[in-house]
């Protein structure tokens, strides 16, 4: 009998401790849930930005490769857009569209510029009324060291540089507002260089 009474008291004490433990678990979850949400949103947002940068780098590389393979004999004509610049412009736009990215209204426009550097017009077709900037420079000089047996020499190689500046809206900003203000970079910039073949 005494053993049963002791057993009941132990069970009652365990229930009381368990009830107190449930309350502390709820408090712990309430404190850790915002931090967990911040980590999850941050992981998805930063991985999305990294994937976007990778796609933009591929688009710029393809544009630079195509322009560098085209002849450069029409670059002195400033009355029309050179064929090599137009080709690179269209290749970048087609790449963005094939990757299901918003081209911000790039399709159907023509770059403006003169001689070697051409830039897309002001575009407002992306989120928040912003747009991408596409710059094609057919006279981009890159210094390259060349070792001629005993005399190392630095040579300037002329290539094509394609730069894409793309607006990015961070979802992490709203989630980070729970703790502090976070303003990530609003643009993702990538540049590709290809040495001119002609």
C-alpha positions in Angstrom: 0.0 0.0 0.0 2.7 2.4 1.0 4.5 1.5 -2.3 1.4 2.4 -4.3 1.1 5.8 -2.5 4.8 6.5 -3.2 4.3 5.5 -6.9 1.3 7.8 -7.2 3.3 10.7 -5.7 6.1 10.1 -8.1 3.7 10.0 -11.1 2.1 13.2 -9.9 5.6 14.8 -9.6 6.6 13.6 -13.0 3.3 15.0 -14.5 4.0 18.4 -12.9 7.5 18.5 -14.2 6.3 17.4 -17.7 3.7 20.2 -17.7 6.3 22.8 -16.7 8.6 21.3 -19.4 5.9 21.8 -22.1 5.6 25.5 -21.3 9.4 25.9 -21.6 9.4 24.1 -24.9 6.8 26.5 -26.3 8.8 29.5 -25.1 12.0 28.0 -26.6 10.2 27.4 -30.0 8.8 31.0 -30.0 12.3 32.4 -29.4 14.0 30.2 -32.0 11.4 30.2 -34.8 12.2 33.7 -36.2 15.9 32.8 -36.4 15.0 29.5 -38.1 12.8 31.4 -40.6 15.6 33.9 -41.2 18.1 31.1 -42.0 15.7 29.3 -44.3 14.8 32.4 -46.2 18.5 33.4 -46.4 19.5 30.1 -47.8 16.9 30.2 -50.5 17.5 33.8 -51.3 21.3 33.7 -51.5 21.2 30.4 -53.5 18.7 32.1 -55.9 21.1 35.1 -56.3 24.0 32.8 -56.9 22.1 30.8 -59.6 21.1 34.1 -61.2 24.7 35.3 -61.3 25.7 32.0 -62.9 23.1 32.4 -65.6 24.1 36.0 -66.2 27.8 35.0 -66.4 26.9 32.4 -69.1 24.9 35.0 -71.0 27.8 37.5 -71.0 30.3 34.8 -71.9 28.2 33.7 -74.9 27.8 37.3 -76.0 31.5 38.0 -75.7 32.4 34.8 -77.6 30.1 35.6 -80.5 31.3 39.2 -80.8 34.9 38.2 -80.6 34.5 35.7 -83.5 32.9 38.4 -85.8 35.1 40.6 -87.9 36.0 44.0 -86.5 36.1 45.8 -89.8 32.7 47.5 -89.3 33.5 49.1 -85.9 34.7 52.4 -87.5 31.2 53.0 -89.0 29.3 54.8 -86.2 26.1 55.5 -88.2 24.8 52.0 -87.6 25.2 49.3 -84.9 28.1 47.1 -85.9 27.2 43.5 -86.8 29.4 42.1 -84.1 27.8 44.3 -81.4 24.3 43.5 -82.7 25.0 39.7 -82.6 26.3 39.8 -79.1 23.3 41.9 -78.0 20.9 39.4 -79.5 22.7 36.4 -78.1 22.6 37.8 -74.6 18.9 38.6 -74.9 18.1 35.1 -76.3 20.1 33.5 -73.6 18.2 35.4 -70.9 14.9 34.4 -72.4 15.9 30.8 -72.9 16.8 30.6 -69.1 13.3 32.1 -68.4 14.7 35.3 -67.0 13.0 38.6 -67.4 15.0 40.5 -70.1 13.6 43.8 -68.7 12.5 44.9 -72.2 15.8 44.3 -73.9 14.2 42.4 -76.8 13.4 44.7 -79.7 15.8 47.5 -78.6 19.1 48.5 -80.1 22.3 49.5 -78.3 23.6 53.1 -78.4 27.2 54.1 -78.5 30.1 54.9 -80.8 33.2 53.2 -82.0 34.0 50.4 -79.5 31.6 50.7 -76.6 27.8 50.2 -76.9 25.2 50.2 -74.1 21.6 49.1 -74.0 19.1 52.0 -73.7 17.5 52.8 -70.3 15.2 49.9 -69.6 12.4 49.8 -66.9 10.9 46.4 -67.5 12.2 44.6 -64.3 10.9 44.6 -60.8 10.4 48.0 -59.1 10.6 49.7 -62.5 14.3 49.1 -62.8 16.1 47.5 -65.7 19.3 45.7 -66.7 22.2 47.4 -68.4 24.1 45.5 -71.1 27.5 47.0 -72.2 29.5 45.6 -75.1 33.1 46.9 -75.4 34.8 45.6 -78.5 38.2 47.2 -77.6 38.7 45.9 -74.1 42.5 45.7 -73.4 43.7 43.0 -71.1 47.4 42.9 -70.0 49.0 39.5 -70.3 52.4 38.5 -69.3 54.4 36.6 -71.9 57.6 34.8 -71.1 60.0 34.9 -74.0 62.7 32.6 -72.6 64.8 35.2 -70.8 62.8 38.4 -71.2 59.3 38.5 -69.8 57.1 41.0 -71.6 53.7 42.4 -70.8 51.4 42.5 -73.9 48.1 44.2 -74.2 45.6 41.9 -75.8 42.5 43.4 -77.4 39.3 41.5 -76.7 35.5 42.0 -76.3 34.1 42.6 -72.8 30.4 42.1 -72.2 29.0 43.4 -68.9 25.5 42.6 -67.6 24.1 44.5 -64.6 20.9 42.9 -63.5 18.5 44.2 -60.7 17.8 41.8 -57.9 15.1 42.1 -55.2 16.1 40.3 -52.0 13.5 38.4 -50.1 15.9 38.2 -47.2 15.4 42.0 -46.6 11.9 41.5 -45.3 12.8 38.5 -43.2 15.9 40.3 -41.8 13.7 43.2 -40.8 12.7 41.1 -37.7 16.2 41.5 -36.3 17.9 44.4 -38.0 17.9 46.3 -41.3 19.6 44.4 -44.2 20.1 45.9 -47.6 21.9 43.6 -49.9 23.3 44.6 -53.2 20.5 45.7 -55.5 22.4 44.7 -58.7 24.2 41.6 -59.7 27.0 42.4 -62.1 29.0 40.0 -64.2 31.6 40.6 -66.9 33.0 38.2 -69.5 36.0 38.7 -71.8 36.9 36.9 -75.0 39.9 37.8 -77.1 39.1 39.1 -80.6 39.9 36.6 -83.3 39.9 39.1 -86.2 
